[in-house]
């Protein structure tokens, strides 16, 4: 499984011969729009955690560029994008589904969710992706919640992808606790440095996780890890 960081909370996952883009926000992302060409992105699936603009802005463009792609999200988000002719698979919290690339389970996230036009975006979510013998937790935008302790009851994580920018989501200290809750020792940080409000000190962040016996990975935009 390959995971490429495209800036903010946008990641591209390549697994089982499929490409899954998560929360596409590139065209107006101040730190990635000049580094990533949205028209070059190939996607079989678009996985969306919630309806905020910095997570759904480029859903329609990517869907139009990849007409065979399918959106995976909650019922409200799938319904919203169906108005633009985008095919979707709706889920809700606690549910799982086996796709041709692996299994997705929708889990709780503590945040808000609405589209830029004010349309209700349903409850925000995180996801657990199980594919090719690997298990990855994509937390989405969330604060620290005890619900995270439920995840290790049904899967052993190889990687947790956690927001670490603070202000709108968890900060570093809460993310360290979250990594304990989900029993993950390898963490990919995201949702940081896009704007001054969520800028972090990289060295301090890595040190905090190191003191907890964990590895924090902060990928430059466009770079990939393999698990």
C-alpha positions as a LaTeX table, in Angstrom:
\begin{tabular}{lrrr}
\hline
Residue & $x$ (\AA) & $y$ (\AA) & $z$ (\AA) \\
\hline
Unk1 & 0.00 & 0.00 & 0.00 \\
Unk2 & 1.35 & 3.40 & $-1.04$ \\
Unk3 & 0.22 & 6.67 & 0.54 \\
Unk4 & 1.08 & 10.03 & $-1.02$ \\
Unk5 & 0.56 & 13.33 & 0.80 \\
Unk6 & $-0.96$ & 16.00 & $-1.46$ \\
Unk7 & $-1.23$ & 18.73 & 1.17 \\
Unk8 & $-3.61$ & 19.62 & 4.02 \\
Unk9 & $-5.85$ & 16.56 & 4.49 \\
Unk10 & $-5.59$ & 15.26 & 0.93 \\
Unk11 & $-3.93$ & 11.91 & 0.48 \\
Unk12 & $-3.75$ & 9.43 & $-2.39$ \\
Unk13 & $-3.81$ & 5.75 & $-1.45$ \\
Unk14 & $-2.74$ & 3.10 & $-3.97$ \\
Unk15 & $-3.72$ & $-0.41$ & $-2.99$ \\
Unk16 & $-4.91$ & $-3.61$ & $-4.68$ \\
Unk17 & $-4.54$ & $-1.98$ & $-8.08$ \\
Unk18 & $-6.85$ & 0.92 & $-7.20$ \\
Unk19 & $-6.30$ & 4.61 & $-6.44$ \\
Unk20 & $-8.29$ & 6.30 & $-3.67$ \\
Unk21 & $-8.07$ & 10.04 & $-3.14$ \\
Unk22 & $-9.13$ & 11.30 & 0.27 \\
Unk23 & $-10.67$ & 14.77 & 0.87 \\
Unk24 & $-9.45$ & 16.48 & $-2.32$ \\
Unk25 & $-8.48$ & 20.12 & $-1.71$ \\
Unk26 & $-5.75$ & 21.14 & $-4.14$ \\
Unk27 & $-6.82$ & 23.87 & $-6.57$ \\
Unk28 & $-7.10$ & 26.56 & $-3.86$ \\
Unk29 & $-4.70$ & 25.10 & $-1.31$ \\
Unk30 & $-2.04$ & 27.80 & $-0.82$ \\
Unk31 & 0.75 & 25.30 & $-0.13$ \\
Unk32 & 0.02 & 22.65 & $-2.77$ \\
Unk33 & $-1.73$ & 24.27 & $-5.74$ \\
Unk34 & 1.59 & 25.09 & $-7.40$ \\
Unk35 & 3.08 & 21.67 & $-6.64$ \\
Unk36 & 0.26 & 19.31 & $-7.60$ \\
Unk37 & $-1.55$ & 19.39 & $-10.95$ \\
Unk38 & $-5.11$ & 18.35 & $-10.24$ \\
Unk39 & $-5.60$ & 17.30 & $-13.86$ \\
Unk40 & $-2.86$ & 14.69 & $-13.47$ \\
Unk41 & $-4.64$ & 12.91 & $-10.62$ \\
Unk42 & $-6.05$ & 9.49 & $-11.42$ \\
Unk43 & $-8.65$ & 8.12 & $-9.02$ \\
Unk44 & $-10.89$ & 5.08 & $-8.89$ \\
Unk45 & $-12.52$ & 6.26 & $-5.67$ \\
Unk46 & $-12.98$ & 9.57 & $-3.85$ \\
Unk47 & $-13.26$ & 9.12 & $-0.08$ \\
Unk48 & $-14.69$ & 12.10 & 1.82 \\
Unk49 & $-14.78$ & 12.55 & 5.61 \\
Unk50 & $-17.01$ & 15.65 & 5.82 \\
Unk51 & $-18.42$ & 18.53 & 3.80 \\
Unk52 & $-16.16$ & 21.47 & 4.65 \\
Unk53 & $-14.72$ & 23.27 & 1.64 \\
Unk54 & $-11.14$ & 22.35 & 2.49 \\
Unk55 & $-12.10$ & 18.69 & 2.09 \\
Unk56 & $-14.54$ & 18.65 & $-0.84$ \\
Unk57 & $-13.53$ & 21.58 & $-3.06$ \\
Unk58 & $-12.11$ & 19.41 & $-5.86$ \\
Unk59 & $-14.47$ & 16.43 & $-5.66$ \\
Unk60 & $-16.37$ & 17.47 & $-8.77$ \\
Unk61 & $-13.26$ & 18.21 & $-10.84$ \\
Unk62 & $-11.65$ & 14.89 & $-9.99$ \\
Unk63 & $-14.90$ & 13.02 & $-10.64$ \\
Unk64 & $-15.24$ & 14.72 & $-14.04$ \\
Unk65 & $-11.62$ & 13.92 & $-14.89$ \\
Unk66 & $-12.16$ & 10.31 & $-13.81$ \\
Unk67 & $-15.69$ & 9.47 & $-15.02$ \\
Unk68 & $-15.50$ & 5.87 & $-13.84$ \\
Unk69 & $-14.62$ & 6.91 & $-10.28$ \\
Unk70 & $-16.99$ & 6.48 & $-7.35$ \\
Unk71 & $-17.53$ & 8.67 & $-4.30$ \\
Unk72 & $-17.59$ & 7.06 & $-0.84$ \\
Unk73 & $-18.98$ & 9.13 & 2.01 \\
Unk74 & $-22.00$ & 9.57 & 4.24 \\
Unk75 & $-25.55$ & 9.64 & 2.85 \\
Unk76 & $-25.83$ & 13.43 & 2.86 \\
Unk77 & $-22.58$ & 14.04 & 0.99 \\
Unk78 & $-23.27$ & 11.31 & $-1.57$ \\
Unk79 & $-26.76$ & 12.74 & $-2.12$ \\
Unk80 & $-25.39$ & 16.28 & $-2.52$ \\
Unk81 & $-22.90$ & 15.28 & $-5.21$ \\
Unk82 & $-25.40$ & 13.04 & $-7.00$ \\
Unk83 & $-27.00$ & 16.29 & $-8.23$ \\
Unk84 & $-23.86$ & 16.76 & $-10.35$ \\
Unk85 & $-24.06$ & 13.26 & $-11.79$ \\
Unk86 & $-21.41$ & 11.81 & $-9.46$ \\
Unk87 & $-21.90$ & 8.14 & $-8.63$ \\
Unk88 & $-21.58$ & 7.35 & $-4.94$ \\
Unk89 & $-21.68$ & 4.69 & $-2.28$ \\
Unk90 & $-23.29$ & 5.98 & 0.93 \\
Unk91 & $-22.31$ & 4.71 & 4.38 \\
Unk92 & $-22.97$ & 5.62 & 7.98 \\
Unk93 & $-21.19$ & 5.31 & 11.30 \\
Unk94 & $-20.31$ & 1.80 & 12.40 \\
Unk95 & $-20.99$ & 0.34 & 8.97 \\
Unk96 & $-18.49$ & $-1.57$ & 6.83 \\
Unk97 & $-18.44$ & $-2.51$ & 3.17 \\
Unk98 & $-16.18$ & $-4.70$ & 1.05 \\
Unk99 & $-15.03$ & $-2.89$ & $-2.09$ \\
Unk100 & $-12.83$ & $-4.29$ & $-4.85$ \\
Unk101 & $-9.76$ & $-2.79$ & $-3.13$ \\
Unk102 & $-10.58$ & $-3.89$ & 0.43 \\
Unk103 & $-12.85$ & $-3.12$ & 3.36 \\
Unk104 & $-13.92$ & 0.31 & 4.59 \\
Unk105 & $-15.41$ & 0.93 & 8.03 \\
Unk106 & $-16.88$ & 4.33 & 8.87 \\
Unk107 & $-16.03$ & 5.47 & 12.41 \\
Unk108 & $-16.86$ & 8.50 & 14.51 \\
Unk109 & $-15.20$ & 11.90 & 14.24 \\
Unk110 & $-15.93$ & 14.86 & 16.51 \\
Unk111 & $-16.22$ & 17.96 & 14.32 \\
Unk112 & $-18.81$ & 19.88 & 12.27 \\
Unk113 & $-19.88$ & 19.45 & 8.66 \\
Unk114 & $-21.61$ & 21.71 & 6.15 \\
Unk115 & $-21.08$ & 22.68 & 2.53 \\
Unk116 & $-19.98$ & 26.17 & 1.52 \\
Unk117 & $-23.53$ & 26.96 & 0.39 \\
Unk118 & $-24.87$ & 26.09 & 3.86 \\
Unk119 & $-26.23$ & 22.66 & 2.96 \\
Unk120 & $-26.08$ & 20.19 & 5.83 \\
Unk121 & $-23.24$ & 17.73 & 5.30 \\
Unk122 & $-24.28$ & 15.02 & 7.74 \\
Unk123 & $-22.11$ & 13.83 & 10.59 \\
Unk124 & $-18.33$ & 13.95 & 10.06 \\
Unk125 & $-16.50$ & 10.64 & 9.94 \\
Unk126 & $-13.21$ & 8.84 & 9.97 \\
Unk127 & $-12.45$ & 5.59 & 8.16 \\
Unk128 & $-10.55$ & 2.39 & 8.71 \\
Unk129 & $-9.21$ & 0.96 & 5.46 \\
Unk130 & $-8.19$ & $-2.70$ & 5.40 \\
Unk131 & $-6.44$ & $-3.83$ & 2.22 \\
Unk132 & $-3.60$ & $-6.11$ & 1.17 \\
Unk133 & $-3.11$ & $-7.28$ & 4.75 \\
Unk134 & $-2.70$ & $-3.72$ & 6.04 \\
Unk135 & $-4.98$ & $-1.59$ & 8.21 \\
Unk136 & $-4.98$ & 2.23 & 8.17 \\
Unk137 & $-7.04$ & 4.66 & 10.25 \\
Unk138 & $-7.90$ & 7.93 & 8.51 \\
Unk139 & $-9.17$ & 10.11 & 11.34 \\
Unk140 & $-10.56$ & 13.02 & 9.34 \\
Unk141 & $-11.04$ & 16.32 & 11.14 \\
Unk142 & $-11.65$ & 15.44 & 14.76 \\
Unk143 & $-10.97$ & 16.28 & 18.33 \\
Unk144 & $-9.78$ & 13.64 & 20.76 \\
Unk145 & $-12.58$ & 11.23 & 21.59 \\
Unk146 & $-12.82$ & 8.06 & 23.65 \\
Unk147 & $-14.61$ & 6.44 & 20.69 \\
Unk148 & $-11.14$ & 5.95 & 19.22 \\
Unk149 & $-10.60$ & 3.18 & 21.75 \\
Unk150 & $-13.14$ & 1.07 & 19.87 \\
Unk151 & $-10.97$ & 0.81 & 16.77 \\
Unk152 & $-8.38$ & $-1.67$ & 18.15 \\
Unk153 & $-11.26$ & $-3.96$ & 19.13 \\
Unk154 & $-11.77$ & $-4.93$ & 15.48 \\
Unk155 & $-8.44$ & $-4.28$ & 13.77 \\
Unk156 & $-4.71$ & $-3.96$ & 14.42 \\
Unk157 & $-3.51$ & $-0.74$ & 12.81 \\
Unk158 & $-0.34$ & $-0.47$ & 10.76 \\
Unk159 & $-0.73$ & 3.31 & 10.45 \\
Unk160 & $-2.88$ & 6.08 & 11.92 \\
Unk161 & $-3.37$ & 9.26 & 9.87 \\
Unk162 & $-4.14$ & 11.97 & 12.40 \\
Unk163 & $-4.80$ & 15.73 & 12.23 \\
Unk164 & $-2.18$ & 17.60 & 14.25 \\
Unk165 & $-2.61$ & 21.31 & 13.41 \\
Unk166 & $-4.72$ & 22.27 & 16.45 \\
Unk167 & $-7.33$ & 25.09 & 16.50 \\
Unk168 & $-9.80$ & 23.28 & 14.19 \\
Unk169 & $-8.78$ & 19.71 & 15.13 \\
Unk170 & $-6.56$ & 17.91 & 17.60 \\
Unk171 & $-3.17$ & 19.38 & 18.31 \\
Unk172 & 0.02 & 17.47 & 18.97 \\
Unk173 & $-0.62$ & 16.54 & 22.60 \\
Unk174 & $-4.11$ & 15.26 & 21.88 \\
Unk175 & $-2.88$ & 13.37 & 18.83 \\
Unk176 & $-0.30$ & 11.54 & 20.96 \\
Unk177 & $-3.11$ & 10.43 & 23.26 \\
Unk178 & $-5.21$ & 9.46 & 20.23 \\
Unk179 & $-2.38$ & 7.26 & 18.99 \\
Unk180 & $-2.48$ & 5.47 & 22.35 \\
Unk181 & $-6.25$ & 5.05 & 22.11 \\
Unk182 & $-6.04$ & 3.43 & 18.67 \\
Unk183 & $-2.85$ & 1.51 & 19.62 \\
Unk184 & $-0.81$ & 2.82 & 16.69 \\
Unk185 & 2.93 & 3.40 & 16.85 \\
Unk186 & 3.35 & 4.82 & 13.35 \\
Unk187 & 1.50 & 8.07 & 12.67 \\
Unk188 & 1.21 & 10.14 & 9.52 \\
Unk189 & 0.38 & 13.72 & 10.42 \\
Unk190 & $-1.92$ & 15.85 & 8.32 \\
Unk191 & $-4.12$ & 18.97 & 8.49 \\
Unk192 & $-1.24$ & 21.28 & 9.45 \\
Unk193 & 0.79 & 24.19 & 7.98 \\
Unk194 & $-1.84$ & 25.12 & 5.37 \\
Unk195 & $-2.52$ & 28.46 & 7.10 \\
Unk196 & $-0.89$ & 30.25 & 10.05 \\
Unk197 & $-3.70$ & 29.12 & 12.36 \\
Unk198 & $-2.61$ & 25.49 & 11.97 \\
Unk199 & 1.14 & 25.90 & 11.59 \\
Unk200 & 3.25 & 23.58 & 13.74 \\
Unk201 & 6.84 & 23.25 & 14.93 \\
Unk202 & 7.94 & 20.08 & 13.16 \\
Unk203 & 10.79 & 19.27 & 15.53 \\
Unk204 & 8.63 & 19.68 & 18.63 \\
Unk205 & 5.89 & 17.57 & 17.09 \\
Unk206 & 8.24 & 14.71 & 16.25 \\
Unk207 & 9.84 & 14.96 & 19.70 \\
Unk208 & 6.46 & 14.65 & 21.42 \\
Unk209 & 5.69 & 11.42 & 19.59 \\
Unk210 & 9.24 & 10.15 & 20.04 \\
Unk211 & 8.92 & 10.58 & 23.82 \\
Unk212 & 5.78 & 8.44 & 23.65 \\
Unk213 & 7.69 & 5.71 & 21.82 \\
Unk214 & 6.05 & 6.47 & 18.50 \\
Unk215 & 7.08 & 7.63 & 15.02 \\
Unk216 & 5.51 & 10.76 & 13.53 \\
Unk217 & 5.89 & 11.04 & 9.76 \\
Unk218 & 5.57 & 14.50 & 8.20 \\
Unk219 & 5.71 & 14.07 & 4.44 \\
Unk220 & 6.65 & 16.87 & 2.07 \\
Unk221 & 3.87 & 17.51 & $-0.45$ \\
Unk222 & 3.97 & 14.95 & $-3.22$ \\
Unk223 & 6.07 & 12.41 & $-1.33$ \\
Unk224 & 5.05 & 8.82 & $-0.63$ \\
Unk225 & 5.39 & 6.20 & 2.07 \\
Unk226 & 4.77 & 2.50 & 1.65 \\
Unk227 & 3.38 & 0.22 & 4.35 \\
\hline
\end{tabular}
